[in-house]
Every structure is written in structure tokens, then in C-alpha cells.
């Protein structure tokens, strides 16, 4: 099932209850986390345009997708737009799950810098 089930017109015109049911049913039927995240991100745009009923739309589904599925390219791309769906400790855990190589690189660089600072003499401005 590669076709999109919701058009942009539907995403910007249907009521929140209808969209909630359709998106949830679509995810339950296909387990397509990438398209589901795109749908929910589109509804976050709708919220930013003034539709208050879309604040934290499908929060439980977003949390389930990010916490229980393997990170896809789409999830990595749109990961930061969903930060307010998670508490700080969960966010740190998810960040290391979604971007494991980046976190490893940051930790390795920090470790190497700490070793260099112990060995390297303090710099002075004396000639």
C-alpha cells in the first residue's frame, strides 16, 4: 500500500476526531510509521496556523512510534518537531536511540578533549 490515504485537502479541512480515527486506523493497518509521522507533522502545521484542537495531536501514537519502532529516515528528519511530546529524560533517551552515531561521536570527542587538556600545558602569553 504505497498510496497516500489522506490528501492535503483532507488534512487541512477534516475535523480533528475524523483525522484522529483515520490516521490511527491507517497506522494500525499498515504500520507505516514514516507516513503517519508526516500526517501528524502536517497537523502540527495546521495547529500553528490557528487550529487549537490540534495541540499535541495523537500524542500517544507519536510516543508509541518513536519509542517502539526502529528509527526511519523520516523519523530522524522530523524528530525535533515532536520534542514537546516527551519529558526531558525521555527526550535524551530517544535522541541517543534515533542518532546513535552522532552521540557516539560527541562522546568520543569530549573524551579526547578531556585527555588532551590533562596532558597539554596551560597556555601563557609570555614571550
N, C-alpha and C positions, 0 to 999 in steps of 0.2 A: 504494500500500500504506500506508494510514493507520492500520491497526490495530496494536496493540502485539503483538509476538510472544511476549513473556515477561510473565507475571503477577507480582504482588508475591509470591505464594506460591512461584513457581518461583525468583525472585531470592533469596529467603531460605532455600530448602530444598535446591536442587540443589547438587551438588559443584562445586568450582572448575573442574575440567577440562571438565565438561559446559557450564558457563556460558561459559567461555572460547571453546569451539568455537561455541556458538550465537550469541554476541554478535559474534564475528569473522565468521562466515558471514552474519549479518544485515547487518553493515556492508558487507561485500564485495558483497552482492547489491543493497542499496538505496542505499548511500552517504548514509544519513540520519545525519548527524553529531550532530544535536540529541538524538535518541532514544538513540543509542549513548552519548553523554556522560551522559545521565540514568541509563541502566542501570549504567554504571561508577560513578557517584556513589552509587547505591543500594548497590553492593557495597562502597564505601568505608565506608558506614554499617554494613554487616554486619561489616566489619573492626573498626570502632570498638566494636562490641558483643562482640568477642572472637574472631572467626574469623580467626586469624593467617594463613591461606593466602591471604587477600585483600589483603595488604600490597602496594602498588604493582601492583595487578591490571591486566593488559593495558597495561602501561606503554608499550610500543612503539606500540600502537594510539592511545593518548591523545596521544603525542608526534606521531604522523603526522597526526592530526586537527587539532590546534592549529597545527602548523607548516605544513601544506599545504592547508588549506581556508580559505575565507572565513569570517570570524567571524560566527556567527549570534547571535541574541538569547540563546539558551540557553547558548551558549559564553561569552558575556560575563557572564551571570548566575552561572555556576558556575566561572568561570575561576580564582578564588583557591583553590578547594579542591584544585587539582592542582599547586600550587607545588612540592611536594616531588618531582614527576616531572621537573623541569627543573633545570639548573645555573643559577647566578646570571646569567651573561651571556645565556643563552638566555631566561631569565625577563624580563629587561629588554627584549630584542628583541620577545618575544611581547606584553609589556604595551603597547608602543608600536604593535604591529600590531592588537591587539584594541581598544584605546582610543585611536585616533589624535587625536581632537578634544580629549579630556581632556589628553593630553600636550602638544598644541599650546598649549592654554590655560595650562597650568602653565609652559611655557617662556616664553610671551609675558608673563605676569605677572612672572616672575622677571626678565626683561629690562627691563621697565618700571620695576620697583623698583630695579634697579641704576642706571638712568639718573637716576631721581629722587634717589637717595642721593648722586650726584655733584654735583647742582645745589643741593640743599637744604642750607642751612647747619646746622651742628651745633646741637642744642638745648641751651640753658643754662637754669639756674634763676635767673638774675639778673633782678631787677625792672626 
